Amino acid sequence: MDNKSVLKITDITCYLDDTKVLDNISLDIKPGTFNGLIGVNGSGKTSLINTINGLIKPAFGSLEIDDFRLNNYSDKDLAKLIATVPQNPTKMFGFSCLDIVLMGRNPYLSTGEWPSNNDIEIANHSMKSTGVEMFSQRTLDSLSGGEMQRVFIAKGLTQGTKILLLDEPIANLDLSYQIQIMDILLSLVKDRKITIIAALHDINLASLYCNNIIVIDKGSIVKNGSSKEIMEQDFIRNIFGDRLSMIRIPIDNRNIIIPKSIK
Amino acid sequence: MQQLNTYRIYTLLIVILLVSIVLSLSIGSVIIYPHDIIRSLLTAIPIFNYQTDIPDSVIIIINQIRLPRILLAGLVGFAIALSGATFQAIFKNPLADPYLIGAASGSALGATIVLMIIGPMVLLHISILPLASFIGGVLAVGVTVIIAFSSRSLNSNTLILSGIAVGALANALTSFIIISTNPDVRPLLGWLLGSFNTSNWDKVLVIIPYLIISTILLFNFRRVMNIIQSSDSEAKLVGVDIKKTKYILIILGTLLTSVAVSVSGIIGFVGLVAPHTVRLLWGYDYRYLIPFSALLGAILLILADSIGRTILYPQELPVGVITAFIGVPFFIFLIVRGRRTFYG
């Protein structure tokens, strides 16, 4: 593994309304990796994502992208480095999907400027990457949950950033859509060399898709490693409860989680 | 979703606007036909040196009475509708019109203070009035926003409620100042109700620079207004400096309202009716919502003022009364229709 990192987090501590939500977090993210962020509800996954993208200002610690410290970046400059697909993006009424995806070009446009043909080209390319180019002129309310999510991922891609953050991108989706989205994310990492950090509920899917898994508990990182290192029965039970059990599947000798009660 | 034929809509609105202007020029105490209107207008252009046999009284009615009044009504309608659309964009609330968040009442208070206290300086106040009105409006909206934002449950309701409270206080102060400084309050009360019966060319000319500047700046923000329809955090994530943007838009929206109030008093509902009619007919994209609302606002107010000055002739109804008659049923329609349709 090369030692250059695309995102380096050093000793970050964050408070939200006097509650410590992140406690002394340090993290090195390598370029072109698919990183899964797992942990129980309220463990700090969303806080970590929103600290990386600048929505939450850390009380202590520093963030560096490509060795540049993110201190006084304007919203615009930050949006050229990091794109985020939030947990529940607003289902904007009365705008076409292309309009919404084009909003991802905002960091490159001055206030009075309209998207150029080049911007539209980029938006169309992003929509192709997530397989929603045919919805270009449709509104969001005519799409299914999975289709909407792919539109929002396309909007993030349109920002042209090296890093894409996703907060629970597959929550509330049917299983086939979950797999479709994970396949799309994997292809973005492989084909476009984008670095992805995604908060995920489904530990099995995370372990099957991600190069690297970060386990966060009570605002601290308790483990950071490959899925083989993470998918240890004792460790997983310790974090996610002892109703879980592990079974080995014949693909790469991986472990996946099953309910203990049906083992 | 079908694509809008925007050129057709622009053409349609401009044609309706011109027809409204001609119609409004011809009706009133005497009916003046379009060919006489054109001849009167031609006499006003010096280089033509146009001679005509139509009576001077007709020329005065058209050039000095009706035309400035109609232009003023159109400009005020343009300004209020723009202001309404802007406030709706900032607060993502379809009911946020300049009237409901205290901008109009604050502007009226600012203008009243200048009129009543520094009133004798007649020459001064014609140009200082929009400024005083603006300061009053900004202060009122500022207080409204501060109250709404310091509430733990910030939502549209807290904003509207604090706007109503601030507006009521400003109105009370205005009445207090008027009654305590001048025994003959009728002209000022007439002004407060919203009316164009004191229109003249000076008023038209004094508001035009303010209108041009704020309109140009506002048009620049149309794309960003679309983005802030998502959420503050999503707008920030694509690089919108949300605080700065909102402050600028609040100032521009308030400037437009106060310029309007300074020459016409408080005219309610245009800021609500024009943008919503545009939404119902042509959709939610601020790129078009802004210019279409402005044109429709101009049309609405020219027509409303024409109705106001003719329907009970020789009595004149303040235009604010007419816009309320049109606006209130529309407002109720919006409430009954429900919020589902707006912003998802």
HADDOCK unambig.tbl for C-alpha pairs under 7 A between the chains (distance, minus, plus):
assign (segid A and resid 75 and name CA) (segid B and resid 236 and name CA) 6.33 0.50 0.50
assign (segid A and resid 75 and name CA) (segid B and resid 239 and name CA) 4.42 0.50 0.50
assign (segid A and resid 75 and name CA) (segid B and resid 240 and name CA) 6.30 0.50 0.50
assign (segid A and resid 75 and name CA) (segid B and resid 241 and name CA) 6.05 0.50 0.50
assign (segid A and resid 76 and name CA) (segid B and resid 238 and name CA) 6.95 0.50 0.50
assign (segid A and resid 76 and name CA) (segid B and resid 239 and name CA) 3.81 0.50 0.50
assign (segid A and resid 76 and name CA) (segid B and resid 240 and name CA) 6.53 0.50 0.50
assign (segid A and resid 79 and name CA) (segid B and resid 237 and name CA) 6.01 0.50 0.50
assign (segid A and resid 79 and name CA) (segid B and resid 238 and name CA) 5.33 0.50 0.50
assign (segid A and resid 79 and name CA) (segid B and resid 239 and name CA) 5.14 0.50 0.50
assign (segid A and resid 83 and name CA) (segid B and resid 237 and name CA) 6.91 0.50 0.50
assign (segid A and resid 84 and name CA) (segid B and resid 237 and name CA) 6.76 0.50 0.50
assign (segid A and resid 90 and name CA) (segid B and resid 230 and name CA) 5.31 0.50 0.50
assign (segid A and resid 90 and name CA) (segid B and resid 231 and name CA) 6.70 0.50 0.50
assign (segid A and resid 91 and name CA) (segid B and resid 344 and name CA) 6.62 0.50 0.50
assign (segid A and resid 92 and name CA) (segid B and resid 230 and name CA) 6.05 0.50 0.50
assign (segid A and resid 92 and name CA) (segid B and resid 343 and name CA) 6.21 0.50 0.50
assign (segid A and resid 92 and name CA) (segid B and resid 344 and name CA) 6.37 0.50 0.50
assign (segid A and resid 93 and name CA) (segid B and resid 343 and name CA) 4.95 0.50 0.50
assign (segid A and resid 93 and name CA) (segid B and resid 344 and name CA) 5.06 0.50 0.50
assign (segid A and resid 94 and name CA) (segid B and resid 283 and name CA) 6.32 0.50 0.50
assign (segid A and resid 94 and name CA) (segid B and resid 284 and name CA) 5.45 0.50 0.50
assign (segid A and resid 95 and name CA) (segid B and resid 285 and name CA) 6.88 0.50 0.50
assign (segid A and resid 103 and name CA) (segid B and resid 227 and name CA) 6.53 0.50 0.50
assign (segid A and resid 104 and name CA) (segid B and resid 238 and name CA) 5.87 0.50 0.50
assign (segid A and resid 106 and name CA) (segid B and resid 238 and name CA) 6.02 0.50 0.50
assign (segid A and resid 106 and name CA) (segid B and resid 239 and name CA) 6.55 0.50 0.50
assign (segid A and resid 107 and name CA) (segid B and resid 238 and name CA) 6.09 0.50 0.50
assign (segid A and resid 107 and name CA) (segid B and resid 239 and name CA) 5.24 0.50 0.50
assign (segid A and resid 111 and name CA) (segid B and resid 220 and name CA) 6.25 0.50 0.50
assign (segid A and resid 111 and name CA) (segid B and resid 221 and name CA) 6.15 0.50 0.50
assign (segid A and resid 111 and name CA) (segid B and resid 224 and name CA) 6.92 0.50 0.50
assign (segid A and resid 112 and name CA) (segid B and resid 220 and name CA) 4.05 0.50 0.50
assign (segid A and resid 112 and name CA) (segid B and resid 221 and name CA) 5.98 0.50 0.50
assign (segid A and resid 137 and name CA) (segid B and resid 1 and name CA) 6.21 0.50 0.50
assign (segid A and resid 138 and name CA) (segid B and resid 1 and name CA) 5.68 0.50 0.50
assign (segid A and resid 139 and name CA) (segid B and resid 1 and name CA) 6.96 0.50 0.50
